[in-house]
């Protein structure tokens, strides 16, 4: 079977879909990848990695945030010609624009499409003419879809309730999953001396970086060197606000408020050396990858009470949920971790690992994809059981009372 993976960057497809590609190739499928080059990432390096996996890579002139109608039509026509040449049996598409454009091509070329909606994206944050156009495109391009995977219940419900997608084709995935063999539980070597908080990912204001910077500044004034706040991230070169955010982070570093770390290929060594991972996001995403990776490494987490984040953070069990954009609530949650005994901190981290093992194992995602593609399955180990629901509910209620 000939299968195409179509996404908006080489980096995302390689890092988040590598295991899926390997599984598909192992089952005798011919795999192609279609993606545009992005100034944010080192594209030639990822093209070479695809070639090492025996994957045929096809560049596409596409920009995720471009709105020029003529340029977008050219991209669609280019994609039509490319898919006509490849003649795939199945197209696995990822992100809003790629899902929509693959759906349009499906009206002209016969193939099955399995779309992944990792979040509705910025276009659905405000009601604009662009959103109105996208809603129309959703209804048209998703009609006749074989499978549409959603990463959180809110996005799925929104699309079904607004009749953007046929409920019959919708399925819920546990985010993009986590490779539990790569992200393993690790304890920081010096819990007792200071607490290290980390926030990482693409440098977008909607991820809550400015909230984190302000909270770090307050913590520094209250507890001094007993707390260290770190940011690891990469500038999104398609967004001017990302450049401005990077400048703000570097200014805060010069003030001694945070420590900035450039993006790395392998984040696991960075995670081993921190105590808590923070994501005060209000971005329209699916399930935040940074929280899943941190939880797999046995770290407690702090997330905003926002879709995607609230799916992973069990308040008072493996971390704390804080109201969106609330610096005060974030400071209070971080202070709780700053004075928390080591054994309690580690117990919360253990719960994080249990949650990922039960619900976010990457093999669950692979299992769903292989069934959707060809009815194949892969063996899965029994999930790790969490503590009794009654005990979890009691702890959650008490923790919410404390933060409040």
C-alpha positions as CSV (number, residue, x, y, z in Angstrom):
1,X,0.0,0.0,0.0
2,X,1.3,3.5,-0.9
3,X,0.9,5.9,2.0
4,X,1.5,9.7,2.1
5,X,2.1,11.7,5.3
6,X,1.4,15.4,4.7
7,X,2.3,18.0,7.3
8,X,3.3,21.6,7.7
9,X,7.0,21.0,8.6
10,X,9.7,18.4,8.2
11,X,10.6,18.7,11.9
12,X,7.1,18.0,13.2
13,X,6.6,15.0,10.9
14,X,10.0,13.4,11.8
15,X,9.8,14.1,15.5
16,X,6.2,13.3,16.1
17,X,5.5,10.7,13.4
18,X,8.7,8.8,13.1
19,X,7.4,5.7,15.0
20,X,4.3,5.6,12.8
21,X,6.5,5.8,9.7
22,X,8.7,2.9,11.0
23,X,5.6,0.8,11.8
24,X,4.2,1.4,8.3
25,X,7.4,0.5,6.6
26,X,7.8,-2.6,8.7
27,X,4.4,-3.8,7.5
28,X,5.5,-3.5,3.9
29,X,3.9,-0.1,3.0
30,X,5.6,2.4,0.7
31,X,5.8,5.7,2.6
32,X,6.1,9.2,1.1
33,X,6.3,12.5,3.0
34,X,5.1,15.8,1.7
35,X,6.0,19.0,3.7
36,X,7.1,22.5,3.0
37,X,10.5,23.9,4.0
38,X,10.3,26.2,7.1
39,X,12.9,28.8,8.0
40,X,12.5,27.8,11.7
41,X,14.0,24.4,11.2
42,X,17.0,22.7,9.7
43,X,15.1,21.1,6.8
44,X,18.0,19.4,5.0
45,X,18.8,17.5,8.1
46,X,15.3,16.1,8.4
47,X,15.1,15.3,4.7
48,X,18.2,13.2,5.2
49,X,16.7,11.5,8.1
50,X,13.6,10.6,6.0
51,X,15.9,9.1,3.4
52,X,17.6,7.0,6.0
53,X,14.2,5.5,6.8
54,X,13.7,4.7,3.1
55,X,11.0,7.4,2.8
56,X,10.6,9.4,-0.3
57,X,10.4,13.1,0.5
58,X,8.5,15.7,-1.6
59,X,8.9,19.4,-0.9
60,X,5.8,21.6,-1.3
61,X,5.6,25.4,-1.6
62,X,3.3,26.1,1.4
63,X,3.4,28.4,4.3
64,X,1.2,27.7,7.4
65,X,0.3,31.3,8.1
66,X,0.0,32.7,4.5
67,X,-3.4,34.1,3.5
68,X,-2.7,35.2,-0.1
69,X,-5.5,33.5,-2.1
70,X,-3.5,33.3,-5.3
71,X,-0.5,31.8,-3.6
72,X,-2.7,29.3,-1.7
73,X,-4.4,28.2,-5.0
74,X,-0.9,27.6,-6.4
75,X,-0.1,25.5,-3.4
76,X,-3.2,23.4,-3.9
77,X,-2.6,22.9,-7.6
78,X,1.0,21.9,-6.8
79,X,-0.3,19.4,-4.3
80,X,-2.9,18.0,-6.8
81,X,-0.1,17.4,-9.3
82,X,2.1,15.8,-6.7
83,X,-0.6,13.4,-5.4
84,X,-1.6,12.6,-9.0
85,X,2.0,11.5,-9.6
86,X,2.3,9.5,-6.4
87,X,-1.2,8.0,-6.6
88,X,-1.4,7.1,-2.9
89,X,-3.9,4.7,-1.4
90,X,-4.0,6.6,1.8
91,X,-3.1,10.2,2.8
92,X,-2.4,10.9,6.5
93,X,-2.7,14.6,7.0
94,X,-1.8,16.8,10.0
95,X,-2.7,20.4,11.0
96,X,-5.5,22.6,9.8
97,X,-4.3,23.7,6.4
98,X,-2.9,20.3,5.4
99,X,-6.1,18.6,6.4
100,X,-8.2,21.0,4.4
101,X,-6.0,21.0,1.3
102,X,-5.7,17.2,1.3
103,X,-9.5,17.1,1.5
104,X,-9.8,19.3,-1.5
105,X,-7.4,17.1,-3.5
106,X,-9.5,14.0,-2.4
107,X,-12.4,15.5,-4.4
108,X,-10.2,15.2,-7.6
109,X,-8.0,12.2,-6.9
110,X,-9.3,8.9,-5.4
111,X,-7.6,8.1,-2.1
112,X,-8.6,7.5,1.5
113,X,-7.8,10.3,3.9
114,X,-7.1,10.1,7.6
115,X,-6.9,13.6,9.1
116,X,-5.4,14.5,12.4
117,X,-6.7,17.7,14.1
118,X,-4.0,18.5,16.8
119,X,-5.9,21.6,17.7
120,X,-8.1,24.1,15.9
121,X,-5.3,26.7,15.7
122,X,-5.2,30.4,15.9
123,X,-7.8,30.9,13.2
124,X,-10.5,29.8,15.6
125,X,-9.5,32.1,18.4
126,X,-11.4,35.1,17.0
127,X,-14.4,35.2,14.7
128,X,-13.0,36.8,11.5
129,X,-13.6,36.4,7.7
130,X,-10.7,34.0,7.7
131,X,-12.5,31.8,10.2
132,X,-15.7,32.0,8.1
133,X,-13.8,30.8,5.1
134,X,-12.1,28.0,7.1
135,X,-15.4,26.8,8.4
136,X,-16.8,26.5,4.9
137,X,-13.7,24.6,3.8
138,X,-14.0,22.3,6.8
139,X,-17.5,21.3,5.8
140,X,-16.5,20.7,2.2
141,X,-13.1,19.1,2.5
142,X,-14.0,16.9,5.5
143,X,-17.1,15.5,3.8
144,X,-16.5,11.9,2.8
145,X,-13.6,11.7,5.2
146,X,-12.7,8.2,6.3
147,X,-11.3,9.1,9.7
148,X,-10.8,12.4,11.5
149,X,-8.7,12.0,14.7
150,X,-9.1,14.7,17.4
151,X,-6.7,15.2,20.3
152,X,-9.2,16.6,22.9
153,X,-12.9,16.3,23.5
154,X,-13.6,20.1,23.3
155,X,-12.3,20.4,19.7
156,X,-14.2,17.3,18.6
157,X,-17.4,18.5,20.2
158,X,-17.0,22.0,18.6
159,X,-16.6,20.6,15.1
160,X,-19.5,18.1,15.5
161,X,-21.8,20.6,17.1
162,X,-21.1,23.2,14.4
163,X,-21.6,20.6,11.7
164,X,-18.0,21.1,10.4
165,X,-17.3,17.3,10.5
166,X,-19.5,14.3,10.3
167,X,-19.6,12.7,13.8
168,X,-19.4,9.2,12.2
169,X,-15.8,9.7,11.1
170,X,-14.5,11.3,14.3
171,X,-12.2,9.5,16.7
172,X,-10.4,10.7,19.8
173,X,-6.6,10.2,20.2
174,X,-4.4,10.6,23.3
175,X,-2.5,13.5,21.7
176,X,0.5,12.4,19.6
177,X,1.5,9.9,22.3
178,X,4.9,9.5,24.0
179,X,7.6,6.9,23.3
180,X,7.9,5.5,26.8
181,X,11.2,3.8,25.9
182,X,12.7,7.2,25.1
183,X,11.1,9.3,27.8
184,X,11.9,7.4,30.9
185,X,11.4,8.3,34.6
186,X,14.3,10.3,36.1
187,X,14.8,12.1,39.3
188,X,16.8,15.3,39.5
189,X,20.1,14.9,41.3
190,X,19.7,17.7,43.9
191,X,16.0,18.1,44.8
192,X,16.8,19.3,48.3
193,X,18.9,22.3,47.4
194,X,16.6,24.2,45.0
195,X,13.5,23.7,42.8
196,X,14.1,24.0,39.1
197,X,11.0,24.9,36.9
198,X,11.1,24.5,33.2
199,X,8.9,25.8,30.4
200,X,9.7,24.7,26.8
201,X,8.4,24.6,23.3
202,X,7.9,27.0,20.4
203,X,8.2,30.6,21.5
204,X,4.6,31.8,21.1
205,X,3.0,34.3,23.5
206,X,-0.2,32.2,23.5
207,X,1.8,29.4,25.2
208,X,1.9,31.6,28.3
209,X,5.6,32.6,28.3
210,X,4.9,36.1,29.4
211,X,2.8,34.8,32.3
212,X,5.7,32.5,33.2
213,X,8.3,35.3,33.0
214,X,6.2,37.5,35.4
215,X,5.7,34.6,37.8
216,X,9.5,33.9,37.7
217,X,10.2,37.5,38.5
218,X,7.9,37.4,41.5
219,X,9.3,34.1,42.8
220,X,12.9,35.4,42.4
221,X,12.0,38.4,44.7
222,X,10.2,36.1,47.3
223,X,12.4,33.0,47.6
224,X,15.7,34.1,45.8
225,X,18.0,31.3,44.7
226,X,15.9,28.6,46.2
227,X,14.1,28.5,42.9
228,X,15.5,28.5,39.3
229,X,13.3,29.1,36.3
230,X,14.4,27.9,32.9
231,X,13.1,28.4,29.4
232,X,14.0,26.1,26.4
233,X,12.6,27.2,23.1
234,X,12.9,28.0,19.5
235,X,11.9,31.2,17.7
236,X,9.1,30.7,15.2
237,X,10.6,32.7,12.3
238,X,7.2,33.0,10.6
239,X,5.9,35.2,13.5
240,X,7.1,38.6,14.5
241,X,5.7,38.2,18.0
242,X,7.9,35.2,18.5
243,X,11.0,37.3,17.8
244,X,9.7,39.9,20.3
245,X,9.1,37.2,22.9
246,X,12.7,35.9,22.5
247,X,14.0,39.4,23.1
248,X,11.9,39.6,26.3
249,X,13.2,36.3,27.5
250,X,16.9,37.3,26.9
251,X,16.3,40.6,28.7
252,X,14.9,38.6,31.7
253,X,17.9,36.3,31.5
254,X,20.2,39.4,31.8
255,X,18.2,40.4,34.9
256,X,18.8,37.0,36.5
257,X,15.1,36.1,36.3
258,X,15.3,33.1,34.0
259,X,17.9,30.9,32.3
260,X,17.4,30.6,28.5
261,X,18.4,27.4,26.7
262,X,18.4,27.1,22.9
263,X,16.3,24.3,21.4
264,X,17.8,20.8,21.3
265,X,17.1,17.7,19.3
266,X,16.9,15.5,22.4
267,X,15.1,17.1,25.3
268,X,15.4,14.2,27.7
269,X,18.7,15.2,29.3
270,X,17.2,18.7,30.0
271,X,14.1,17.1,31.6
272,X,16.3,14.9,33.8
273,X,17.8,18.0,35.5
274,X,14.5,19.8,36.4
275,X,11.9,19.3,39.1
276,X,8.6,20.7,37.6
277,X,7.5,21.5,34.0
278,X,5.2,24.5,33.5
279,X,2.8,25.4,30.7
280,X,0.3,28.2,31.4
281,X,-1.0,28.0,27.8
282,X,-4.1,29.5,26.2
283,X,-3.1,28.3,22.7
284,X,-5.7,26.5,20.6
285,X,-3.8,23.2,20.6
286,X,-4.7,19.5,21.1
287,X,-2.7,17.9,23.9
288,X,0.5,19.8,24.7
289,X,3.5,17.6,23.9
290,X,5.8,19.3,26.5
291,X,3.5,18.2,29.3
292,X,3.3,14.6,28.0
293,X,7.0,14.3,27.7
294,X,7.6,15.8,31.1
295,X,5.0,13.4,32.7
296,X,6.6,10.4,31.0
297,X,9.9,11.4,32.6
298,X,8.2,11.4,36.0
299,X,7.8,15.1,36.5
300,X,5.0,17.0,38.2
301,X,3.4,19.6,36.0
302,X,1.6,22.9,36.2
303,X,-0.8,23.7,33.4
304,X,-3.5,26.2,32.7
305,X,-7.2,25.2,33.1
306,X,-7.5,25.1,29.3
307,X,-8.4,22.4,26.8
308,X,-5.6,19.9,26.3
309,X,-3.8,20.9,29.5
310,X,-6.7,19.9,31.7
311,X,-6.7,16.5,30.0
312,X,-3.3,15.7,31.3
313,X,-3.0,17.6,34.7
314,X,-5.0,16.0,37.5
315,X,-5.2,18.8,40.0
316,X,-3.4,17.8,43.2
317,X,-2.5,14.4,41.9
318,X,0.3,15.0,39.4
319,X,0.4,18.7,39.5
320,X,-1.8,21.8,39.6
321,X,-4.2,23.6,37.2
322,X,-4.2,27.4,37.3
323,X,-6.7,29.8,35.7
324,X,-5.7,31.1,32.2
325,X,-3.4,34.2,32.3
326,X,-3.4,34.3,36.1
327,X,0.1,35.2,37.3
328,X,-1.0,35.1,40.9
329,X,-2.3,31.6,40.7
330,X,0.8,30.4,38.8
331,X,3.0,31.9,41.5
332,X,1.0,30.2,44.3
333,X,1.3,26.8,42.5
334,X,5.0,27.2,42.0
335,X,5.5,28.2,45.6
336,X,3.7,25.0,46.7
337,X,6.3,23.0,44.8
338,X,9.2,25.2,46.1
339,X,8.5,24.2,49.7
340,X,7.2,20.7,49.0
341,X,9.1,17.8,50.6
342,X,11.1,15.7,48.2
343,X,9.1,12.5,48.7
344,X,5.8,14.3,47.9
345,X,7.3,15.9,44.8
346,X,8.5,12.5,43.6
347,X,5.1,10.9,44.4
348,X,3.4,13.5,42.2
349,X,5.9,12.7,39.5
350,X,5.2,9.0,39.8
351,X,1.5,9.8,39.2
352,X,2.5,11.7,36.1
353,X,4.3,8.6,34.8
354,X,1.3,6.4,35.6
355,X,-1.1,8.7,33.7
356,X,1.0,8.6,30.6
357,X,1.5,4.8,30.8
358,X,-2.3,4.3,31.1
359,X,-3.6,6.9,28.6
360,X,-0.8,8.5,26.5
361,X,1.5,5.6,25.5
362,X,2.5,6.2,21.8
363,X,1.5,2.6,21.0
364,X,-2.1,3.6,21.6
365,X,-1.8,6.1,18.8
366,X,0.0,3.6,16.5
367,X,-2.7,1.1,17.3
368,X,-5.4,3.5,16.2
369,X,-3.6,4.5,13.0
370,X,-2.8,1.0,11.9
371,X,-6.5,0.0,12.4
372,X,-7.6,3.0,10.4
373,X,-5.1,2.4,7.6
374,X,-5.5,-1.3,7.0
375,X,-7.1,-3.1,10.0
376,X,-3.8,-4.1,11.5
377,X,-3.0,-3.9,15.2
378,X,0.1,-4.1,17.3
379,X,0.4,-5.8,20.7
380,X,0.0,-3.6,23.8
381,X,1.0,-4.4,27.3
382,X,-1.7,-4.0,30.0
383,X,-2.0,-0.4,31.2
384,X,-0.7,0.6,34.6
385,X,-3.6,1.2,37.0
386,X,-4.0,4.5,38.8
387,X,-5.1,4.9,42.4
388,X,-8.8,4.4,43.1
389,X,-11.0,7.1,41.7
390,X,-12.4,8.0,45.1
391,X,-8.9,8.7,46.5
392,X,-8.0,10.8,43.4
393,X,-11.2,12.9,43.6
394,X,-10.6,13.6,47.3
395,X,-7.0,14.7,46.7
396,X,-8.1,16.8,43.8
397,X,-10.8,18.6,45.8
398,X,-8.4,19.3,48.6
399,X,-5.7,20.6,46.3
400,X,-8.1,23.0,44.5
401,X,-9.1,24.4,47.9
402,X,-5.5,25.0,48.8
403,X,-4.6,26.8,45.6
404,X,-7.8,28.9,45.8
